[in-house]
Amino acid sequence: MTGDATVSPSAVGALHPVARAVLAWMQAEGGRLRVLIDEELVAAGGADAPTEELTPAGDPAIRAHLRFLAEALAATAAPGESGMARFSDGLPSALADAEGARIAAEIERVGDATAFELELQFGSEVVDDAALHAVAERRIRIAAWTRVYLDELDAARGGPPVADAALEWMGDRQVKLADTIFSMDRRAKQAEIVRSGPRAVDDPDTVNRIGQAAMLQAHVRFLVEALAATLAAPSRARS
């Protein structure tokens, strides 16, 4: 089962006004995210989909969260900014078309960099740690889909591209991302304890589900902040 919680605008630190508006819209429209998750799960095969597709950070959940963010950007765009609506409308088919060769190429592209970041964060023991390998795989897939997302955003908007600037912004703030994941994971566990009792987080499956959902939600929030910081001052396109 995928996680479907939305990200609170006040979850971590001060926010750019654009990011605050986008996150507030996402929090208010949380029911829409659940609809998108269901759509992506059905497209992936529903109950017959591979097990990894049904997790809180599987590809269907990633695509649903990115579609939700695109809808939030369109809903909060300045009057006359038609590019965001065009991007949101075209994103579902673009993500579907990216399945296969395109996403495989992006996974290969970001794989080595992600493995290097995890080794820096956790040390050389990451090589032999199966749990960290699973975390790395999820982070790689999120990063790969994010690159597809940013390329489609640039194509839909026209004008100066933002992909390079957003990726650079995120790359320079990996500690901030780690802090955001930790904060969201802790808050989600506390909420689960309130909901189900203090022993709820003794269950490894529950802890894993919460951790996956928190990681994906933190990455989406991070992307919101990156776009808010870079849309007004975009960089040149990736070569």
N, C-alpha and C positions, 0 to 999 in steps of 0.2 A: 504494500500500500504506500502511496506517495504522500509526503508531507504537503500540506496546503496552507500553512500559516503565512500571513503576509508580514511585511517588515514594518515595524513601528518607526516613524520618522525620528523619534527621540531615542532610538536604541543605543546609539553610540555617538557621542561627541556632537559638536556644532555642525550645521549643514549650510551649504550654499542654498539660497532661496529657491532656485530651480529644483534642486534635489528635494528640498522639503515639500514643494508642491507636488512633485511626482510621487513621492513616497506616501504623502497624505492621501492622494487619489487611490493608490494601490491598497492602502489599508482600508479605505472606505468601500472599495469594490472587491473585497476578498472573495465574495461568491463567484465572481467572474473567473478568478483563477481556478477555482474548483471545476468549473465548466471546461476550461481549457485543458486541464489535466485529464479529465475524463475523455475529451476528444482525442488527445494525443495517445492515451492508452488504447482506445478503440482502434485508432489508426495503426498502432503497433501490433495489434492482434488480440487485445483484451486479455482474458485469462489464459489464453494460449501463447502469449508472448513469452520470450525468454525471461527467466527469473530476474536477471539483472535489469531488464527493462521496467520491472514493476517496483523497483526500489525508490525511495524518496529522492535519490539523486541520479536516477536512470535517465536515459536520453528523452523519453516522453516528458518527464518532469522538467528537464532542462529546457526543452523546446516550449513547453507551456509557460514557464516563467519568463522566457524571452519574449514570447508573444504578448504576455500580460504587460511587460515593461513597454513594448512598442505601443500598445493601446494607451498606456498611461502618458507616454510622451506625446501622442497625438491629442489626447484629451486636454493636456495642460499647455500645449503649444501656443505661442503668441498668435493673435488674429492675423490671418494672411499667410501663415506658415503652412503651406499645403504639403510640403515634403514629408512631414511627419505622418500625416494621414495616408499619403501614398505608401510610405514605408510600412505602416501598420497593416494596411489592406493587402499588400503583396507578400508580407513576411510568411504567412502559413505555407503558401506554395513554394516559396524560396527555401524554407527549411526542409520541406518534404523533398524537393529536388536535390538538396545537398546530401541526402542519405546516399551512402555508397562511396564512390570514388572521391567526391569533394571533401566529405568529412574525414575520410581515411587519410587524405593528403594533409589536412590540417592537424590531425592527431599525430602523424609522423613529424610534422613541423614543430609542434610544441612539446613533444614527448621528452626529448633530451633536456630541454630547458627546465621543465617541471621536475624531472628527476634530480637535476642539479640543485634546484631550489630546496627540495626536500632533504637532500643530503646536507646542505648547509644548515637547515633548520634542526634536523634530528641527528646528524652525525653519520658516520660510516655504517652504523648498525642498520640503517634503512635498507641496505642491500639484502639482508637476510630476514627482514621483518615482513611477514605475509600481510599483517593488518595495514602497515604503511604502504605496501604495494597496492592494496585495495584503495587506500586514500589517494595515492598517486594516480591511479587509473581514473578515478572520478574527477580529480582536478584537471587531468589532461583533457577529458571529454568536455568539461565545462569550458575550458580555455579554447578548445577547438570550435565549439558551437558559438562562443563569443566572437571569435574572429569572423566566422561566417556572418553573424549578426551585424558586426560593424561594417563589413564590406557591403552588405545589402543596404545598410543605413546610408552610406556614402553614395551608393548608386541611386537610391530613391530621392535623396535630397538634392543632388547636383551641387554645384558650387564647390567651395573649398572642402576637402575631405577632413574627417575627424579621427579616422581609425588609428593612425600613428600616434596622435596626441593622447588619445584615450589609453592605448596600450602602454605608452611611456608613463603616463600618470599612474597607472596601476602597478607597473613594474617597479616604480620608485617608492611604492608604499606597501610592500608586502608585509611589513610588521603591522601596519594598520589593518590589513586584511586578516591577519592571524588574530589580532585582538578582537576584531569584529566577530569572527567565527566563535572564539572562546566566549564572548559575552552573550551571543545568541544561543549557544549551546547551553550555557548555565541557566539562562532565563527559561529556556524551554524545559529543562529538567526540573526546575523549581515549579513551573506550571504543571508538569506531569505529577509531581509529588502532591500538589494541592488537589489535583483532580482524582488521583488514584491511590494515594497513600504513600507513606515514606519508603515502602519497599518496592515501589514501582521501578525505581532506577537500579534495582538489583538485577533486573532481567537484562542479559546482554543484548537480546534482540531489540528491546525497547531503547536501550542506550544507543545502539547502532542506528536505529531508525531516526532518533532525535538528532544524532550527530550528522547524519547525511542531510537531513532537512535543513539543519542550521548552516551547514557548509554551503549548500546551494543558495539559500536565502541571503547569506553574507556576500557571496559573489555577485548576486543580482544588485544588492544595495551598493556594493563597491562600484559596479558598472554605472549605476545611477549617478553616483558622486563623480566618477570620471567624466561622464558625458556632461554633467552640469558644469564642471570646471573647464572643459575643452571646447564645447560647442561654440562659445563666443570667440575663441582664439584657436582655431583648428590648425593642424600642421599639414604638411604636404602628404600625399598618399604614400602608402608603403610601396617600396620598390620590389 
